[in-house]
Amino acid sequence: MGPWSNGRTGCPAVFFPNAYISRGDFMLNADIGVGCGSGSGGCGGSGACPSPPDFCIKRHDTRPPFRISMSDCDGPIDLTEEGIVLEASMWFDAKLKASLDSSATELKFADDIGFDSVRVGDVIMTARSRSPEKMLVTAIDEASRTVDVERGHAGTNAQDWDKGTGLKVFRFSDEPAVVESVLENVDSLDGSVSEELADTLLVFNWTGDQTSMPGCYWFEFKILKVSEETDEVEWVKRVPLSSEGFVVNIIDSPTSPS
């Protein structure tokens, strides 16, 4: 069995955004950026999310980090074994305003949704499971509200796409993140002291570029177990399990650099 299966039904892994949960609501703690999920209206700000975000951060801020606590029916999930690698990705959704042939290098987002969030260097991926195309954002025209792209990015093929095609606009993908194992001393009846796992945290530390544009984003952790002998990936687990990703709202600020 893997680290998310304990042989009992009804006991899936539980993922607590920001590591502090109180009866299903986020505890207010400015140090970790929580409190975003406790209300019905989300964090607000530019590009406010349609549902309460799991995490809020101001534009260009690098603190607090995004962290979740992981446990199942037996307690914290143990990720202390060798070869565990943690990565993170973040993106937002958009749609093509008009059809795009394989030679076009300029596009618009439907209803301008996502235009205020996109930046040069983002990677746009068409939302198709088989043979998606990736496009690298190379320029943005504020006057015409258009986005210039390099087609067939990262070895994908430039293709024709219909009006309304779904897009995933990645701010970053597969960026390094950190697993933090919290240990506590436990006194035994014989007087000896041992260390036991008290909590397992998945942590992502932001850079200013990653939070540089306001809006509502999806955020996902990916846990990989890599063989020490062959360097091959033995298993992969993405979290959260119950949705496309954690909802992150980056809120605009008049004091953020342009």
N, C-alpha and C positions, 0 to 999 in steps of 0.2 A: 504493500500500500504506500501511496505517496504521502507527503506531509499534510495533505488536506483531506485525508480519509482515515477515520479511526475505527471503522468497522461497524459504526452505529448509524442507523438511518435517522434523518431529521437533525443531523449535527454538522451542517456545512461550516466552512470557515466564516468568521465574522470579521468585517473590516470596519474599524472605527476611524473615520476621517479626523485628523488632527489629534488623535489619541485621547481625547477627553469627551466622554459621553455621559449624560445624566438622564436616565429614563427616556432615552430616545432623542433628547434635545441637546444641542451643543452648549457646553458651559462657557460662559463669557470669560475669556482669558486673552487679553491683547497680545501677550507674548507669543502665542501660536496662531493668532489670526482667526480664532473661532468666534462663534456667535452668529455666523452668516446663515446657518441653517435653522435657527430657532424661530424666525419670523416667517410670515407667509409671502412677503413681497421681495425677498432676496436682498442683496446688498444695495441695489440701486446703482446710480452712476451711469456713465456712458456704456451703451451696449448691455443694459441690465438683462439678466438671464430670465427666461420665462418661468423657471422654477427656482426655489430657494437654493443658492449655491452652497457647495460643501466648503468652499474656501474663498476668501476675499483678500486682495492685496492691491495697494495703490500702484499706479503706473510708475515704472522704473525702480520700484522698491525691490530690495533683495532679501528683506526680512519681513515676516518670519518665514522659515522654510515650510514646505508642505510635508506633513507627516501623517501616517496612519498607523494605528495599532492593530496587530493581527492576532486573532485567537480563534479557537474552536471549542467544542464541548469539554475538551480536556485542559483548556487553558491556552497560554501563549503558544503559537506555532514556532517550532524550533528551526531556525535557519542558520545555525552556527556551524554546520558542516562545511568542509572545504569545497571549493568550486562553485559556491553560490554567487551569482552575478545579478545585480539589480540595475534596470534601465527605466527611463521615463520618457513619455511622449506627450505632446500637447497640440491640439488642433481645434479649428472651428469649422462649422458647416456653412456652405454657400451653394448657390446654383447658378448655372449659366443663364444669362439674360437672353442670349440669342445663340443660334447654332454656330458651331465652330468647325471649319474644315481643317484638314491635317496640315495645311501650310500657313494658317493664320497665326499671328504672333501677338494679337491684342484681344482682350476679352473684357466683358463687363459682368458684374454680379447682378442677378435678378433682384429688383427692388432695392439695389444698393446695399443689401444685407451682407455685411462682412467687409465692405470697402474701407470703413474707418479702422478696421483691425489689421488689414493686410500690410505687409512691409516688404521691402526689397530683401531677397534672401529666403523668403518663405517658399515652401514647396507645395504646389497644388497637386492633389491626386484625385482623379475621377473616381467616384464612389461606385466601382464595379468590382466584384470579387474576382472575375477572370480577366486577365490582360488589362489592368488599368493603365492609364498613362499618367506620368508625372511631368509637371511643368515647373520650371524655376522662375520665380518672379524677379525680373531684371529692372523694371522701372514702373512708376506709378504717376499718372497724370491727374492731378487734383481737379483741373478745370473740366476735363471731359469725363472724369470718373472712370477711367479705363486702366487696365493692368496689362503691362507688357510682359510676355513670358518667353522663355526658351523651351521649345517643344521637345518631347521625347527625352526628358531628363533622366539621368541615372540608368541608362540602358533600356528604357521603355520605348515603345513605338508611338510616334505621332499618329493620331487617328481622327476621324470625323466624329463630332459629338453633337447631339441634338440639344435644342433649346430646353432648359429645365434640368439638364444633367446635374446630378448631385456632385458636389466637390468637397473634399477634405483639405483644408488649408493648414499645413503643418508649420508651427513655429519652431518646433524641434522634434526629433524622433530618435529613440534609442540613446538618449543622453545618460551618462553615468549617474547613478543614485547610490544611496548608502543604506545598508541594513544595520540597525543599532539593536544590540541585544542587551537588555537591562537585567542585571543579575542582583540578587539579594542574598544576604547571609541568613542561613536557617540553622537554629540551634537544635541539636539532636538530644534525645534523652540521656545518652551517655556522656554528654558534655561537649562533644565535638561540634564543629561548625562547618557547614558545607554551603556551597553556592548553588542556587537554583534560579532557573529562568523566570523572571517576574514579568517581562513584557518584551515583545518584538515590534520594533518600529521600522517602517519603510520611510525614508527621508529623502527629499529632494531640495537641494539648495539652489536658489534662483540666481541668475545674473541679470543685470539691468537690461540687456538686450531681449531677454526672454519675456520680460514684463513691460516691454516698451510701448505696446499699443493696447488701448482699452478694448474691452469687449468680453464676451462670454465664450469660454473654451471648454473642451473636453480634455481630461487629464487621465493618463493610464500608467500604471506600473507594470513592468514585465520582469518576472523572476526566472532566471535560467540556472540550471545545474549543469556545469561543464565538467566533463571527465578530466581528471588530472593526467591520465595516461594517454588519451588520444586527442584531447582538446575538443572533442565533439560534444554537442549539446545533448544531454541525456533526457531532459524534460524542460518544458516551458509552462509557466502559469502567469496569466494576466489578471490583474485586479483593477477595478471591481468586477464582480461576477454578474451582478444584477442589472447593469446598465452599460451603455457604451463607454462611459468614463465618469470620473468624479467631475463635478461642475465647478469651474474656477471662474470667478469674475474679477477682471483687472479693471480697476476704477480709475477714471481720468482725474487729474489734479492740475490746477492752474500753475502749480510750482514745479511740475515735471518738465524736464528739458525737452525741447522739440526734436 
